[in-house]
Amino acid sequence: MADEVQRQLEIIKQGCVEVIEEDELKRKLEFSISSNVPLTVKAGFDPSAP
């Protein structure tokens, strides 16, 4: 499972400047994978901003 967590973490981090609480994100990915429940990811930016 650790390989899958790392793979998904790398995909999420692509193009990111910063990931706050990366350890917490790893725990959430582990739970998501083990329980087969999709992870909800929220982007912290305004896509309509110029």
N, C-alpha and C positions, 0 to 999 in steps of 0.2 A: 504494500500500500504506500510506503514511503516514496517509491519511484513515481507513482501516479500523483501523489500530492506535489512533489517537486515539479513534475511536468506541467500540471495545471497552474501552479504558482508562477512558473516562468511565462506561461501564456498570459496570465492576468497582468504581470508586470511589464509586458512589452509596451514600450512607448510611455511608460509612467516615469515621472520625475521622482516620486516618493511614494512609498507604501507605509502608512502609519499602522503600527502594531502588527508587524509581519508574523510574529509568533501566534497571535490570535487568529489571523487569517489562516495559518497552517492548521490550527486546531479546528476551525470551521470547515476547512476542506476535508480533513480527516473524518469529521462527523458526517459531512455530506456524502462522501464516498461510502462509508461504512453503512449508512442508513438508506442509501440510494434515494436521497432527497436533494433536488437541485439547490445550489447555492445562489442566493440573491446578491448581486453585486450592484452597488450604487456608486455612480461616478460623482465626485465632488467638484463639479464645475457647471457653469451655465452654457449649454451648447448654443444658445441664441446670442451670446455676447459677441461683440465684434472682434 
